[in-house]
Amino acid sequence: MGKKFALNIFYNLGIILSIFGLVWCYQNGKYIPAAFLVGTGACLFYFKIQLMKDIRKTYKEKDQL
């Protein structure tokens, strides 16, 4: 469970840094890195959703036992 907790923190930090990077890129007119940050943020968000589904599934299985 500690590994999943650490992964969740990593995903949250990555998403937050991607948002800050997007703001910086937009303000400075750097659109190519912004596209990279959008892709990275979307990928991390997808992985975070998958992690949350896995955690919910694990808790439901424990409740049924």
Secondary structure, 3 states (H helix, E strand, C coil): CHHHHHHHHHHHHHHHHHHHHHHHHHHHCCHHHHHHHHHHHHHHHHHHHHHHHHHHHHHHHHHHC
